[in-house]
Amino acid sequence: MLKTLSFIEESKIVKSYEIQDFKQGKDSYYLKIKLILIDESEFCNREYTSEREYLYSYHWQNKDGKLRIRWDNAPHHKEIKTFPHHKHSPDLRESTEIGLEEIMRFMETKMST
């Protein structure tokens, strides 16, 4: 979790953030964070990490609540080459961005163009 928070705090696109939930087990943790980005859009991050699992959902929306992109690895789109990793933008697409750092780099690129 500390690595995640350090990355968020050092990001050029994050205006503010709020940890909405954090639970830690012996070999696992659950983290939910809401970010406000410099363009006033919102990014919500939910991750569950254990020795055997990595489950995530990242949701990026504009300041009016309209979906820009949502990334997740819920195993419900088996027809996608990157299964279970995919994104909705709003149509279903393959996703090679996996994890907070890769996704935030992607968003930084999108915001600078």
C-alpha positions in Angstrom: 0.0 0.0 0.0 2.8 2.4 0.8 4.2 2.0 -2.8 0.7 2.9 -4.1 0.4 6.0 -2.0 3.9 7.2 -2.9 3.1 6.8 -6.6 -0.2 8.8 -6.1 1.5 11.5 -4.2 4.3 11.9 -6.8 1.9 11.9 -9.7 1.6 15.1 -11.8 -2.1 14.5 -12.6 -3.4 14.0 -9.0 -4.8 17.1 -7.3 -6.1 15.3 -4.2 -7.0 11.9 -2.9 -9.0 10.2 -0.2 -8.5 6.6 1.2 -12.1 5.4 1.4 -11.3 1.9 2.7 -8.4 -0.2 3.8 -8.3 -3.7 5.2 -5.2 -5.7 5.8 -5.0 -9.5 6.5 -2.0 -11.6 7.2 -1.1 -12.0 3.5 -3.6 -9.7 1.8 -5.1 -6.3 1.7 -8.0 -4.4 0.2 -7.6 -0.7 -0.8 -10.2 1.7 -2.1 -9.1 5.2 -3.1 -10.8 8.2 -4.8 -8.6 10.6 -6.7 -9.5 14.1 -8.0 -7.3 14.8 -11.0 -6.0 18.2 -12.2 -8.7 18.4 -14.9 -11.3 17.9 -12.1 -12.1 14.3 -13.3 -12.4 11.5 -10.8 -10.6 8.2 -10.6 -11.7 5.4 -8.2 -9.3 2.6 -7.5 -10.3 -0.7 -5.8 -7.7 -3.5 -5.4 -7.6 -6.7 -3.5 -4.2 -8.4 -3.3 -3.2 -11.7 -1.8 -0.6 -14.3 -2.4 -3.0 -16.0 -4.8 -5.2 -13.2 -6.2 -5.0 -9.8 -7.7 -8.5 -8.3 -8.3 -8.9 -4.8 -9.4 -11.4 -2.2 -10.7 -10.3 1.3 -11.8 -13.0 3.8 -12.8 -12.2 7.1 -14.5 -15.0 9.6 -15.1 -15.3 13.2 -16.1 -16.3 15.9 -13.5 -20.0 15.4 -14.6 -19.9 11.7 -13.8 -19.7 10.4 -17.4 -17.5 7.3 -17.8 -14.3 7.8 -19.6 -12.8 4.3 -19.0 -13.2 1.5 -16.5 -10.6 -1.2 -16.2 -11.1 -4.5 -14.4 -10.3 -8.2 -14.4 -13.7 -9.6 -13.5 -13.7 -12.9 -15.4 -16.9 -12.4 -17.5 -15.5 -11.6 -21.0 -13.8 -14.8 -22.1 -13.9 -13.8 -25.8 -11.2 -11.1 -25.2 -7.6 -11.9 -26.0 -6.4 -10.2 -22.8 -8.9 -12.2 -20.6 -9.6 -11.5 -17.8 -8.1 -8.0 -18.2 -10.4 -5.6 -20.1 -11.7 -2.1 -20.2 -15.0 -0.3 -20.9 -14.6 3.0 -22.8 -17.7 2.7 -23.0 -17.5 -0.3 -25.4 -15.7 -3.4 -24.2 -12.0 -3.5 -25.3 -8.8 -5.5 -24.6 -6.6 -4.0 -22.0 -2.8 -4.2 -21.6 -2.9 -1.7 -18.8 -2.9 -3.8 -15.6 -2.3 -2.1 -12.3 -2.4 1.4 -10.9 0.9 2.7 -12.2 0.3 1.6 -15.8 -3.2 3.0 -15.8 -2.2 6.3 -14.4 0.6 6.6 -17.0 -2.0 5.9 -19.7 -4.3 8.7 -18.2 -1.4 11.1 -18.0 -0.8 10.5 -21.7 -4.4 11.0 -22.5 -4.6 14.2 -20.5 -1.6 15.7 -22.1 -2.9 15.3 -25.7 
